[in-house]
């Protein structure tokens, strides 16, 4: 047998040994960022501050004082009332979303303390069917609003949603009216509602409770719209202005009150809660003198539309 007739055995490697290395190309600045850096920086790029979505658990930890959040109304579960089927049944979609997220629907509501102030807190989990609003989301949020009304609590709702849930048809659209009516009662009682809009907040959620806040806060570069930009352009036959439907554009047009970085969100929300409800407390002169300059400074920033 000749020297060159022997064929070396080549081992075919079907899988990579290293797998995911942890490096991510940032959607904002195109720089490489490690996943560990993102996690340590509240899922914000340390180089350009691009805000990635924040999972539900981390969102609760961001806003609520440690160990104070108590989830409520978990007895309300989703059902397939219409027997809806598209590419697969709605019942199966509910089951799959539950397995993926470990939750039974997109709305997580309860009470907590935010810098010592008891607050009614609602959060939409985008990981569960795109944070879409079905009957359970509407009912849980409405009960949370009614609880805030009964217990005289400030209300904070953090939205991240693709809109009304199509698999529930008219039942999902009815939640827009239900949540809005409950918020009208809250407003009549003079209780504050702070709405936080994150990326994305669209559809029926934008058209109802998300934009009914006494103060509407947006995270930087969040998509906030009723219909997405492509749908709007196809409908009107025109190109939208650059960065239309983004937080910064909507701040200029007056749809949102301020844009706040995630790292400062809790302190700013706590300030608004204190500002709207703090007049029930009695302050001595020294305490009042300390608080007034900060309050005026914060309000001046908002009035001037400065990103904080």
N, C-alpha and C positions, 0 to 999 in steps of 0.2 A: 504494500500500500504506500503510495507516494506521500511526500511530506505535506502537500497542499490538498490531499484528498480528504483529510479529516476536517469535518465541519465543527466548529466550536458550538457548544450548546449555549443558546441565547435564552435567558430567562425573561419572559415577557411579564412586566410589572403592570398589573391591571388597576391597581389603586395607588394613590400617592401616599407615601409614608407620613409626610408631615401634615397633610390635610390643610385645614384653614389656618393660616399663619397669624391671623388676628389683625392684619393691616387692611384698612378700608380707604378707598379714594373718596375724599370728602365731596359731597354734592354741591357744596358752596364754593370752595376755593380750589378744588381738584388736587389738594395736597394729600399725601399719605398720612393717615392718622391711625394709631393703634386702638383697638376696641377697648383696651384697659383705660386709655386716656379719656375716651368718651364716657365710660362708666363713672370715672372719677370726677368728671366735669358735667354731671347731670345730663348726659347725652347731648352735649353741645361741643362743637368743634373748638379745641383750644386755640386754633390759629385764626379762624374767621368768625367764630361764635355761631355758626350755622346750627339751628335747633332741629335735632332729630326727634322723632316721637319718643315720648316717655311712657314706659309701661305703667299700668294701673298702680301696682304696688309702690313704685318709686314716686308716682304722682301724689299718692296719699302721704308718703314719708316727707315729700317736699313741703306740703302745705300744713299738715296736721302736726301739732305737738306730739312728741314721742309717746306712744301707748294710749293716746286719747281717742282714737277713732273707733267708733262702734257702728258697725253696719246694721242697717234696719231694712225691713220689708223684704227679706229674702224668701218669704213664703209665697211671693207672687212669681209664678213660673210661666214660661211661654208655652202656647199650644198652637197646633195647626188647625185653627177654626175653619179655614176655607178649604182644607185639603189641597193646598196649592202645589202644583208641580210645574217646574220649568225644565231645565236639563236634569234635575233630580228633585225629589220631594222636599218640601220645606221641613218636614219632620226630620229627615236625614241631615239637612243643613244645620238644624238646631243641635242635633246629636254631635255632629262633627265639630261645630264651634265650641261646644262644651268640652269635648276631649282636648281640643287644641289649647284652650285658655284656662280650663279648670273652673269656669264660671257658667252660670245658667242664663245670663243675658248681658247686654252691653252697659246697663246702668248700675253703678255702685253708689248707694246713698246712705247717709248716716249722720251722726253728730260727732263733733270733735272740738278741740280747743285750738285756736290759732293765736299764738302768743298770749295765751291765758284767757282769751275770749271764747265762750261757748258759741259754736257756729253750726248751722246746718250745711252739710257739704255733699254735693252730688258730682260725680265724675263719669263721663262716658268713656268706655274702653274701646278704642278703635280696633283692637285685636279681635274682638267678638263681632263678626259680620260687619266690619267697617264702622262700628259704633252706630249702626243704623237704628232709627227710632221706630219701634213697634209698640204694641199694647203694653208690654211689661215696662219698657223705658218710660212711656208716658205716665203709667200708673204710679211707678215708684217715684218719679220726680214730682208728680202732683201730691202724693202723700207727704213727701219731704217738705214741699211748700206749705201744706196744711199744718204740718208739725211746727214749722218755723212760725206760722201765724198763731198757733195755739200757745207756744212756749215763748213767743216774743223774741225769736232768735234772728240774727242776720243770716242771709242766705248767700252761699257761693256755689256756682255751678261751672264746672270746667268742661267745655265741649270739644269733641273731636269726632266728627261724624260725616258719613257720606249722604246723610239725609234720611227721609222716611223709608221704611223697609218695604220694598215692593211686594214681598211675599204675603204681606198682610193687607195689601190694597187699601180700601177706604178706612179700615180699622186703624191703620198707621196714620193716615191723614187726620183722623179725628183727634189724635193726640196733640196736634198743633193747637187746636181750639181749647182743649182741656187744660193744657199747661199754661196757655196764655190767660185763660179765665182765672186760674188759681193765682197767677202772678198779679193780676189786676186787684184781687182782694188783698194781697200782701202790700201792694202799693197804697191802697186806701188806708191801711193801718199805719203807714209811715215806716215800715220795716225795710231796711236796705237789702237790695239784691245786687251782688257783684257778679258779672258774667265774664268768664275768662275764655277767650277763643284761641284754640291752638290749631295746628296744621293737620288735616284740613277741617274746616267747619263749613258745610255746604247743605244745600237742599232744604227740606222742611225744618230742619233744626235751626238753620240760619233764619228762616222765615217765621220762626216762632220764638221760643224762650231764649235762644242764644243772643238775640239782639234786643231784648226787652229789659236789660239791666239798667239800674240807676247809674252804674259805672260799667262801661264795657272796656275790658282790657284785652289786648291781643299780644301774643308772642311774636317776635320778629319773623318776618318773611313767611307768615302763615297765609295759606289760601283760604279766603273767606268769601263765599259767594252763594247764590241760590243755584244757578246753573254754571257748569264749568266753562272756561274760556272758549274751548273748541265748539261747544254747543251754542254759545252766544254768537260767536262769529258766523257759524253756519246759519243761524236764525236771522240775523240782521244783515248778513252779506257784507260785513265790514270787519277790518282788523281792529282789535282793541288796542288802547294805548299801552305802551310798555309797562309791564308789571301791574297791569290792572288786576283787581281782585286780590292783591297782596296787602298785608297789614299796613305798610307804609303809604300806599296809594289811598287806602280807605281812611287813614288818619288825616291825610290832606283834605279829603272830601267830607270829613266830619262824621263818618259812620262809626268809628271807634274813638274812644276818649284818650287812650294812651297806649303806647307800646312798651312793654316791660320785659327785660331779660329774665330768663328763668331763675338765675342765681339770686335775683332781687324780688322775685314774685311774692314770696311769703311775707316779707316785711312790708311791701306795698299794699298787699291785701289787708294785712293787719292794720295798717295806717287808715285805710278807708273805713274798715269796721269801727275803729276807734273814733274816727271823725264823725261818722253818722250816728253812733250810739253813745259816745262818751259824754254827751251833755247831760246824761242822767246821773253821772257821778258828780260829787262835789270835790273841787280842787282847792287847795290853799293857793295863796298868791304866788309863792315861789314855784310850785308845781306848774301853775298856769303859765308863768313867765318862761319856763323851760319848754313847754309844749307849743306855744303859739308860733315862735319863729320857725320851727320845723314844719308845722301845718301850713303856714303861709308859703314856705319854700316849696313844699310838695305841690300845692295848688297852683303856684306860679309856673312850675314846670309843665303841669298838665295844660294850663291855659295857653302856654306858648307852643304846645305840641312837641316838646323836647322828648326824644327817646330816652327813657331812663332804665 
